[in-house]
Amino acid sequence: MTDTRARTAAPPARRTTELVTDEAHFAGLAPQWARLYARCGSATPFQSHAWLHSWWRSYGTPGRLRLVLVRDGGELVAAAPLTLVRRPVPALVPLGGAISDYGDVLVDDERGPEAVAALTEALSRAARTALVDLREVRPGAAAERVYDRWRGPRRRLADSLCLELPALPMEELAARLPSGKARQRVRAQVRRLDALGVKSRTVLPGEVDAALGRLLELHRLQWQDRKVTGEHLKPRFRDHLVRAVGPMVCAGDAVVTEFRMDDEVVAVDVTLLSRRLAGGYLYGAHPRLRECRADVAVMLLDACAARITAPGRDTLSLLRGDEPYKHHWRPDAVPNQRLLLARRRTAPLLAAALGDAAARRRGKALLRQPERKERDGGGGT
């Protein structure tokens, strides 16, 4: 018997939003998060699930997780990985904190305008009593599209400075240097590394945990009796790095490189990778290299430049920091942004955050004055 009932087309998939506060739910999002991450061209390695979930386990405050998700037919098409802080004002800030060089949201490039609109509305609902404070946003990031659609009070401030080079082989990076003497010096340093017998190799996935342990020990040695970022010496940072980088290496989002001299590991480097950029995140180098007058910066950049070539990856980021040695390579200065978003009822929080930011800028300027006077030969108190 023939079925003569009229057939109707299936209804279109329904777009839904969700606020996740449960850590176990966050852990279970890994496969969906990886698919979304792969479809967001502006994403940096600091938005990968491995990095963010590991950071949460080391640094998150129980009860403060806030993941704003957008789904289309069950598929994740946008996400804002946030946590709630109370000071200096109640705010939703990106996961990743101070040890992450870039903060952002994720948006499926193929669902662009619709996904951005849904994520913006969901963020507005999540921020009923808190400011949305997106720190360290790289120019061109997906968060800029949320900022453009935001209907309430908003402000854009400058954040940390990042320095960037084009993704070129070492010989072409050297050719960009301003003088023949500088180019000759780099080439001489490459030859010196060869003469010292320094060899690099990519660490295999099963060796990553042990290599990271050596990296952190070498990092401690290289900064012994000098000012160092104290967080890098803490057990919670070690736990985070080991948990995050192993899965990132397996996914192609990181590469760990060992440098050997006379069959001894004298340096280890972690470079993070995304579709558009690579960034040397952390390294450890034995003082023996300095004693041999080896240029560690040239060694690391040479190895990194040899490993980052991939279609579409056009940036070698030196990440945050304005250190003088980075400027030897003639990088482009690319300031990150701080995007502040408020509702009308939370506008006083925005005003308070702007006041706090201005006070911090004034404080830093005052701290720099004695340094400038000392460099200029002037007196100071």
C-alpha angles and dihedrals in degrees: 000000000000118000105231097178114127115258120221128200117258112262115257117265112274119238112226136180129212138187111214119199099159119099094209090055088050091053091051092054093072099107094044091043091052091054092050091045090054091052095050107083096191095053118120126207089262089071095056116116093238092056097042098043092046090049090052092053092052102035110014123113113228111251094020101089113122117178113175108202134185121198132188112199089341094307117119108244103163137015138180110199105206144155130204119245127183102204140106081358132342104277144157106233131179121271111247099061124194095338092063119080097202132036125194148137124250123241127176105243091215093056094040111145096029094046092046091050093050093046092049092052092046091050090051091054092047091052099058093130103014140064120246104231112183109189131194096015112175117223109267093027122146089245089070089066090053089050091051092053096043111119100194132067113309140170136192120213134178115259132180122339118243125192120216138192129191115262097257136141116267094258091057092045089054090049089060092063115112100239140037089236092057092048091049091050092055092048090048090052091051089052091048091054088052091049091051089053096242108167128183129209135178112248114237119236094253091054098049099097093052092045091053090052089055090046093056093046091050090046089055091049095048092052097041111138090005134095110277138172098267094206091067090064096053125102093234091059091048090051091049095048094049093046094047106038099050094061090039091056090051090050094047093249095115141024126203117206128195123202118204133192120183089353091302123117104239099168142013126194135192117207119185120214137201134164094276107024147028124207132191100230107178139347140179122210129185115240086236089079092059090046088056089050091243115159103233093190091057091046093052096043092048091053094043094049090052093055106042102068109123133136109277096010101118104155134074102194120203084196124216122349138070098227114163095236090062091058091061086079095056095239126181115252109233113179119209119228136230112217115199117194126183140169119232091259090052096045090111088061089054091051090049092049091050090051091050091049091050092049091051091050090052091048093052091048091053091049091052095052096079089049091054092047091051092050090048093049094247127137124257140182 
